Amino acid sequence: MTKWITLGVVVLLVFVLGVTSCASYNGLVSKSQAVDAQWGQVQTVYQRRLDLIPNLVATVAGSANFEKSTLEAVTNARASVGKVSMPASAPDDPAKLAEFQQAQAAVSSSLSRLLVVAENYPALKSTDGFRQLQAQLEGSENRISVEREKFNDAVRAYNTSVHSFPSMFFASWFGFHDKPYFSADAAAQSAPAVKFDFGK
């Protein structure tokens, strides 16, 4: 009789362990997929901003005597983003994410400089094309901020699962590790200034 009770307890423990591991694994996969999906959204909004830059540069370049160095800085910053190879899924390496952030911060900084310099060109500021591009850039910066926040929320939920009991045991067995957050730095805390007083 004791033998059957022991066997029953072992079978029950194996069953509970199996159910728990399956539930933990599925939960980690689901949260990892949510992080990857949100990473895709982040890349989409950054790409939208990059796609606006050639039109902005072309519009501004048409203005007589516009600072060539400013236009070159924007073009070079945009090109530098293309040199940072990022996987389709969210990066696991904090250094890779930091490199991506640095390249995007350079774009933000050069765009900000370009738009501030453009303020000295009344004829440029008054064109519909320039104003529309400014509005689209402002919308892109807002979307970037929102999507980065959503990405960090998804990473937080995933990382919490990786470190929560009992999934923490299964996370290491199945190869689930922490994912890095977007972090705010001096360049990334503020979006480029894209609003001007057109009433002047």
TATA-V409452 format. One record per run of one state. SS is the DSSP state (hx for helix, st for strand, lp for the rest). FROM is the first residue (numbers start at 1). TO is the last residue. If there is no record, write none. Layout:
BEGIN
ss->[SS:SS]
from->[FROM:FROM]
to->[TO:TO]
END
This chain:
BEGIN
ss->[lp:hx:lp:hx:lp:hx:lp:hx:lp:hx:lp:hx:lp]
from->[1:2:62:68:84:94:119:122:126:128:164:167:175]
to->[1:61:67:83:93:118:121:125:127:163:166:174:200]
END
